[in-house]
């Protein structure tokens, strides 16, 4: 037993100054936390938060790291985590404010401001330190980056780490996960949701998601005014984004024709059209009537195939620049980016990792495939320059002073905000300027998970001494109660606004509310309720803005009230 104790306490003769001891402690905390994170109770798991809890246990029993090493690892892990999130959401962050995403993000803004407002009110009414309240808020809304942002802001302001932030987070996080799911269950009955009706509406893609998704439909031309008109002329008349994927000339029975802007339409022709759900009615009204065709019966010479964009020289180019139709005799009908289908308009910029659906002959598609790359091996080769260069720029931006009138101290974005802002800009602007910033989902997830695991382990190890005495005290129960209020009340208010003022579909609504709390377990619960992708689309639409706003507001709380 003495030998084991010496191992954990970093006996210098055995561990060469304590480096191996520190690595062993960190690895054990992360390994045990990840193992426990796989355990589910009623299909709910606390996931990576178990790393924090195990770190608290180790810290309580004084199994710790060197103070300076602990501080470095914590900050480095946080930078890796935040930067990888920024790279992931950057391409969709600014796009999420277009079309139907704006109203959904405004709902999220309202929910987040209510939760922040409640934290401020509780701080002044109860006298709880703002550092503790920031931890309670981060745990109640299950936002781990918010915990890191609060830690970093407090460290920059007071030049000392506050264990109260981590303790408040750890006390309220479990109910933050469970409370959201319980709220969704309650809303289903309080609002008297007809699940079949909501499912039917969600399946059509209509509602606030109608401009964020695309779907195929078949229409038969009956409008005599369309006789002998070209597809390009129809585009000019409608002024809407759509693509004609297939055409069946009923009069001649001809099918193997590649559709382009010069294709002439005849009465009776049947078209397979790709468009946004809110454009379906207008397109159908102009052309004729909706109909049904089993297009699989007509797969003779023309076939469709999904091709992966993996060549760097394609990154950032528009479909018009590639001239797929004129050069290869093929047609791109839709583009899938991060799981969302986009209409293949001529001005759409392609990005590394996009999956394009191509219609054409086997030979034509093979030429397109050669041009695009379609090589998972090439895509899996890591491109590390944007990551490390972006982190370096993020550290510079982190220390730029921001002067706000009325605040005596100049504000700084810190090591959370700086790398996040740079990553968002790199992810957004990179493809437009032919800078390859793509990393595979698995590579991004690996960097993100390593970063957050190191960060949570270090936070737990540094806060473990006082945690358990606080949790079992009356003070800990009070913190838990405040956390439950901050979890549930903003969601209820947001649900009322979303349902009765914005008339959101129930599945879209709970997906958006899960995104407001950046809560993956809540999204999993929502996805299990429906066959549609409405919760996932709602979640992904608001997640970038919600993550950014959670990180920024928690820092402002600390810097203004700390």
Secondary structure as UniProt FT lines:
FT   HELIX           2..8
FT   TURN            9..10
FT   HELIX           12..15
FT   TURN            16..18
FT   HELIX           19..37
FT   TURN            42..43
FT   TURN            47..48
FT   HELIX           49..60
FT   TURN            61..62
FT   HELIX           67..93
FT   HELIX           95..97
FT   TURN            99..100
FT   HELIX           101..126
FT   HELIX           130..140
FT   TURN            141..142
FT   HELIX           144..158
FT   HELIX           163..190
FT   TURN            191..192
FT   HELIX           195..204
FT   TURN            208..212
FT   STRAND          215..221
FT   HELIX           224..226
FT   TURN            227..228
FT   HELIX           231..238
FT   STRAND          242..249
FT   TURN            250..253
FT   TURN            261..262
FT   TURN            267..268
FT   STRAND          270..275
FT   HELIX           277..287
FT   STRAND          288..290
FT   HELIX           295..298
FT   STRAND          303..309
FT   HELIX           312..314
FT   TURN            315..316
FT   HELIX           319..322
FT   HELIX           324..328
FT   STRAND          331..337
FT   TURN            338..339
FT   STRAND          340..343
FT   TURN            346..347
FT   TURN            352..353
FT   STRAND          355..360
FT   HELIX           362..372
FT   HELIX           376..380
FT   HELIX           385..398
FT   TURN            405..406
FT   HELIX           414..429
FT   HELIX           431..433
FT   HELIX           441..471
FT   HELIX           474..496
FT   HELIX           497..501
FT   HELIX           506..516
FT   TURN            517..518
FT   HELIX           520..528
FT   HELIX           534..561
//
